[in-house]
Amino acid sequence: MHPHQNPYQSLPPRSFWRTAVAEPDPSAIGDLWTPAFSLGQDTPVLTVGSCFARHIGPALLDRGMNWRDTEPAPPGLTPAERQSRQYGAFSFRTGNVYTAAVFRQWLSWASGETTPPEEVWYEDGRCFDPYRPSVEPDGYDSAEAMLAARRTTLDAIAGALATAGCLIFTLGLTEAWENRATGAVHPVCPGTVRGTFDAARHAFRNFTFAEVHRDLSAALALARAANPELRVVLTVSPVPLTATATGDHVLSATTYSKSVLRAVAGQLAQEHDHVDYFPAYEIITGAPFKAAFFEPNLRTVTPEGVAFVMDRFLGALAQPPAAPRPERGEDVWCDDAVLDYYSPF
């Protein structure tokens, strides 16, 4: 640096709003991500997280990457049946994992660090899993069958972590409901998708930065204990809250959740060489894109938006992007979208 120069005079165009964001055509905005580590086409990749994350695995597969689906659908199911039973959405049949607390819970159960509660929800003679209530929409014949199916998923998580090269986790929410007696965290409020809400048993939580950082740090430590070579890419879902139980305006509540999650993801990427942050949230919600990547409900990300995100992700990894094949429509995998039905308006 020249002795009379200030640090900004030697920065590249990507460092300035005018040259990086305001002047280019939105479709030409690039250089958004410099990967912290390589990810080859043969690297086994796992995906888990919120409803936005369910697009990532199939998109990776479409583009020739080695996405692992550890619980493939049994033969003979129609596409609609595979979708309703949540086959092929994530690498495991956990259903949506919105919070760091639930992610930590699954890895803790899979590793044997803790034991999942044996609580069962009964409806119309069928059994449902309180910790993935939408995975089998018709439920199970018995509690034993429900617990055995969960055990299958826990074994799949443990086995896949041990051999994976990269785990992509998409954070979605800070709001959750937990069982007051056991401390177990539900993926969605009891009494919405399934179950019965009981204020004496179910407590609302809106996790703080410190709590999300604690839970996600613990989850990543469990994953690395299973596989010391595992790399992690963190993203934040751009999908806003369907509803908030905080009493705040849902717009403010969404900003709180996404701000905390984004800050934690960035913090962990700074703290660990094996953790990276990919800006899917910024790409979809950023000002230059003017909400063009959202459906008219301003929640669901369009197929074009997903393709744009994946092209930036794989383009940075020097993988040639291919034409995407997602279908347009409401994201039925988003468990918390059921909350919209409780709106009185």
Residue, then its C-alpha position, 0 to 999 in steps of 0.5 A: m500500500h502506498p504510504h498515503q493510501n487508505p485501505y479502501q483504495s486497494l479493495p476490489p469492486r466486490s467490496f463496494w455497494r455501487t460496483a458490486v450491487a447497484e450497477p450490475d444487472p441483478s442476474a449478473i451479480g457474482d463473486l458472492w461466495t469464496p468457498a473455504f474448502s473444495l467440494g468435488q463431484d464425488t464428495p458425499v454430501l448430506t443435507v438437513g434443515s428447514c423447508f428451503a433445504r429440501h430443494i438443495g439435495p435434489a438440486l445437487l443431484d441434478r447437477g451431478m453431485n454426490w448427494r446422499d439419500t440415506e433412506p430412499a423410498p421403497p419401490g412402488l410409491t407414486p411421486a405424491e406418496r413419496q412426497s407426502r411421506q417425505y422421502g427424498a426431501f433431506s438426507f434423512r427422514t427427520g422432517n423439517v429441522y428448523t432450529a439448532a436445538v432440534f438439529r442438536q437433538w437428532l445428532s445427540w439421539a443418533s450418537g447415543e449421547t441422549t435417549p429420545p423420549e418414548e412419548v407417543w401421540y395417538e389419534d383415531g387409533r393411529c400412532f404419531d411421532p411427536y418429533r417428526p409428526s408429518v413424516e408419516p401422514d397416516g401414522y403407525d399401527s403401533a407405538e413399537a412400529m413408530l419407535a422402530a421407524r425412528r430408530t431406523t432414521l437415527d441409525a441412518i444419521a449415524g451411519a451417514l455422518a461417519t462417511a460423509g464429506c460435507l454436511i449442509f445445514t439450513l437454519g430456519l427459525t429461532e422459535a420453538w416449543e419444548n416439553r416442560a418435563t423432558g426438555a425435548v424440543h418439538p419441530v412444530c407446535p403440538g396441536t398444529v400438524r398433529g397432537t394436542f397443545d397443553a400449556a401445562r406441558h408445552a413451553f414456548r421458546n425464542f432462542t437467543f444468539a447465545e443459545v443458538h450458538r451453544d446448540l449449533s456448536a454442540a451439534l457440530a461437535l457431535a458430527r465431528a466426533a463421528n467424523p473428524e474430516l467432516r466439513v460443514v456449510l451453514t446457510v439461513s433459509p430466506v423463507p420468513l416466519t408463517a406466524t410468530a408466537t412472540g406477540d411481536h409483528v411477524l415482520s419484526a419477529t422474522t428479522y429477529s430470527k434471521s438476524v440471530l441465525r445469520a450471526v451465529a452462522g457467521q460466527l461459527a464460520q469464523e471460529h472453525d476452519h471446517v465450517d463455511y457460510f453460504p449466503a443463500y439468505e442474502i441472494i434471495t432476500g437482498a434488495p437488488f432482487k426486489a423479492a422477484f424470487f418469491e411466489p406471490n405469498l412472499r414466502t415460497v421461493t420460486p424454482e428460479g430462485v432455487a436455481f439462482v442460488m444453486d448456480r451461485f453455489l456450484g459456480a463458486l465450486a467450479q461445477p458447471p450449472a445445469a438446467p434445474r427441474p423443480e416444479r412450481g407450487e406451494d412448498v408443502w414440505c414447510d411444516d410451519a406453513v400449517l400455522d397460516y390456517y390458524s389465522p382468523f383473517 
